[in-house]
Amino acid sequence: MKGDSTAAALLRSLCGVDPEEVLARIFDGDPLQLQGLVMRVLRGNGFLLDPDRCMQHSLEEIAFTVSGADEVDAKEIDRVWIERCVDRACDRLIALDEAAERRWTQGFEVQAGTHRFLSEAFGVRWGRGRAASVAFHRLPLRTRLVFFAICVERTPAERWLEATDGSPAELRDDVWMAFEALGFVTDNDVAEFRARG
C-alpha cells in the first residue's frame, strides 16, 4: 500500500531525531494513517480503550522508538513495525491503568478524561472507569472479543456462533463475564442467571 511505504519512509527519515521533533512531524494530519490502525488493534484485541488516548500513546511510542536510532534498524520500519508500536502503546495503557488501580486505596476515582470514555460510550458507572477497564482487560481474549462483537459491533449472536463454532452457553457466559467486569451486574446477578441456565 502506497500510504504504508510513505509512512515508513517518513519514519526512516526521522531516525535519531529528537522525540519532540518526531512527534511534531507525525502528529498533524495523520501522515502515518494511524487512526484506522489503532481501531483495528483495539477491535482485534477486544480492548475497550479510548481511541484518542490510544492514538496519543501510539504517536508517543513511535516518536520515542524512532528517535532511539541505535535501537531502530531503519530497514525494519514498515507497517508491521508501526502496528507493533501501537500494540505496545495499548499494552502500556492497560499496564498504567493496572498500576494506578493497585495504588488507589479508596476504590473511587475522580473521573478524568482518560476513563470518561467508558462512562460515555458504554454506560460504565461514573467514577468506576479505571476499575472497569482493569477488570475488563484481565478477561480472556475470547471473552473480550465476544463482548466487542456482540455488544459493541452488534454482531447477531447466531452469526458469531457460526463463525466461531462456539456454543450458546459459552457466548452467554462470555457476555456475562464482561458485564460483570464492567460493573453492569453483580456476582449475585451472575449466579442467579447461571442457576436459571
C-alpha positions as MATLAB code, in Angstrom:
seq = 'MKGDSTAAALLRSLCGVDPEEVLARIFDGDPLQLQGLVMRVLRGNGFLLDPDRCMQHSLEEIAFTVSGADEVDAKEIDRVWIERCVDRACDRLIALDEAAERRWTQGFEVQAGTHRFLSEAFGVRWGRGRAASVAFHRLPLRTRLVFFAICVERTPAERWLEATDGSPAELRDDVWMAFEALGFVTDNDVAEFRARG';
ca = [
       0.000    0.000    0.000;
       1.444    3.349   -1.037;
       0.456    5.024    2.258;
       2.337    2.346    4.148;
       5.575    2.969    2.235;
       5.135    6.737    2.636;
       4.633    6.362    6.396;
       7.634    4.036    6.677;
       9.779    6.398    4.591;
       8.805    9.336    6.784;
       9.741    7.410    9.933;
      13.027    6.182    8.450;
      13.916    9.803    7.687;
      13.336   10.681   11.356;
      15.560    8.018   12.927;
      17.796    9.588   15.548;
      15.853   12.864   15.605;
      14.724   14.329   18.948;
      11.403   12.694   20.003;
       9.653   16.060   20.303;
      10.553   16.898   16.723;
       9.441   13.441   15.548;
       6.147   13.902   17.365;
       5.656   17.322   15.786;
       6.197   15.795   12.310;
       3.827   12.842   12.765;
       1.091   14.484   14.857;
      -0.876   16.702   12.472;
      -2.850   15.231    9.612;
      -2.228   11.565   10.486;
       0.620   11.061    7.976;
       1.165    7.554    9.363;
      -2.502    6.627    8.838;
      -2.670    5.554   12.472;
      -6.348    6.220   13.095;
      -7.538    3.149   11.183;
      -4.685    1.044   12.520;
      -5.475    1.977   16.134;
      -9.113    0.961   15.596;
      -8.050   -2.383   14.067;
      -5.730   -3.093   17.018;
      -8.468   -2.212   19.529;
     -11.015   -4.383   17.696;
      -8.578   -7.269   17.125;
      -7.706   -7.454   20.824;
     -11.126   -6.624   22.217;
      -9.692   -3.591   24.008;
     -12.112   -1.046   25.456;
      -9.684    1.845   25.471;
     -10.360    5.412   24.433;
      -9.239    5.546   20.774;
      -7.949    9.119   21.190;
      -5.893    8.089   24.209;
      -4.508    5.108   22.248;
      -3.704    7.358   19.315;
      -1.751    9.779   21.531;
       0.193    6.996   23.239;
       0.866    5.314   19.881;
       2.306    8.537   18.476;
       4.492    8.896   21.571;
       5.634    5.250   21.335;
       6.574    5.698   17.681;
       8.337    9.030   18.304;
      10.468    7.682   21.147;
      11.247    4.431   19.346;
      12.240    6.168   16.102;
      14.358    8.730   17.938;
      16.434    5.934   19.500;
      18.391    5.357   16.286;
      20.784    2.938   17.979;
      17.771    0.738   18.808;
      15.997    1.067   15.484;
      17.217   -0.517   12.305;
      15.673    1.830    9.744;
      15.277   -1.019    7.229;
      12.848   -2.755    9.592;
      10.394    0.137    9.709;
       7.266   -0.901    7.825;
       3.540   -1.246    8.534;
       4.115   -4.292   10.775;
       6.694   -2.325   12.786;
       4.208    0.544   13.182;
       1.492   -1.897   14.292;
       3.837   -3.353   16.922;
       4.313    0.184   18.268;
       0.522    0.583   18.503;
       0.274   -2.798   20.271;
       2.934   -1.734   22.778;
       1.159    1.584   23.373;
      -2.134   -0.216   24.119;
      -0.382   -2.711   26.396;
       1.300    0.197   28.200;
      -2.052    1.953   28.720;
      -3.503   -1.195   30.255;
      -0.418   -1.604   32.484;
      -0.642    2.060   33.571;
      -4.305    1.575   34.482;
      -3.477   -1.579   36.456;
      -0.679    0.168   38.359;
      -2.877    3.177   39.132;
      -5.696    0.918   40.304;
      -3.329   -1.002   42.624;
      -2.232    2.293   44.188;
      -5.760    3.577   44.612;
      -6.928    2.737   48.119;
     -10.428    4.162   48.282;
     -11.766    2.444   45.193;
     -13.250    5.615   43.712;
     -11.506    7.823   41.222;
     -12.133   11.348   40.147;
     -13.389   10.804   36.621;
     -10.589   12.024   34.417;
     -10.847   12.256   30.667;
      -8.876    9.042   30.340;
     -11.760    6.936   31.641;
     -14.726    9.162   30.898;
     -14.859    7.308   27.568;
     -16.180    4.140   29.230;
     -18.916    6.062   31.026;
     -19.989    7.988   27.972;
     -19.689    5.209   25.380;
     -20.752    2.173   27.405;
     -22.594    3.434   30.451;
     -19.966    2.349   32.962;
     -20.885    3.891   36.292;
     -19.366    7.320   36.708;
     -16.142    7.166   38.699;
     -15.542    3.450   38.042;
     -13.920    3.728   34.616;
     -10.400    2.716   35.564;
     -11.535   -0.199   37.743;
     -13.863   -1.376   34.972;
     -11.088   -1.066   32.387;
      -8.665   -3.066   34.515;
     -11.224   -5.795   35.242;
     -12.309   -5.998   31.601;
      -8.771   -6.235   30.223;
      -7.960   -9.061   32.661;
     -10.642  -11.175   30.969;
      -9.581  -13.838   28.463;
      -9.171  -12.642   24.884;
     -12.160  -14.710   23.725;
     -14.433  -13.050   26.293;
     -13.304   -9.584   25.243;
     -13.756  -10.427   21.570;
     -17.258  -11.794   22.209;
     -18.246   -8.628   24.071;
     -16.750   -6.445   21.355;
     -18.551   -8.338   18.591;
     -21.938   -8.716   20.290;
     -22.213   -5.537   22.342;
     -20.043   -3.011   20.517;
     -20.341   -4.014   16.875;
     -23.794   -5.566   17.384;
     -22.979   -8.766   15.514;
     -26.003  -11.100   15.709;
     -25.314  -13.936   18.162;
     -26.189  -16.539   15.532;
     -23.582  -15.156   13.148;
     -20.943  -15.077   15.900;
     -21.704  -18.668   16.847;
     -21.446  -19.828   13.220;
     -18.151  -18.020   12.703;
     -16.539  -19.309   15.899;
     -18.100  -22.739   16.411;
     -18.862  -21.626   19.959;
     -21.847  -22.757   21.984;
     -24.714  -20.562   23.139;
     -23.706  -21.283   26.749;
     -20.128  -20.090   26.109;
     -21.388  -16.938   24.437;
     -23.763  -16.245   27.323;
     -21.011  -16.796   29.891;
     -18.588  -14.560   27.996;
     -21.110  -11.706   27.787;
     -21.993  -12.051   31.458;
     -18.328  -12.096   32.499;
     -17.792   -8.891   30.523;
     -20.905   -7.318   32.056;
     -19.642   -8.272   35.497;
     -16.177   -6.814   34.820;
     -17.717   -3.549   33.632;
     -19.926   -3.362   36.726;
     -23.230   -3.832   34.889;
     -24.139   -6.856   37.013;
     -23.124   -8.185   40.413;
     -21.809  -11.604   41.441;
     -25.313  -12.409   42.702;
     -26.848  -11.490   39.332;
     -24.402  -13.786   37.547;
     -25.006  -16.681   39.965;
     -28.779  -16.263   39.635;
     -28.555  -16.114   35.848;
     -26.383  -19.251   35.668;
     -28.691  -21.085   38.059;
     -31.557  -20.469   35.625;
     -29.479  -21.996   32.838;
];
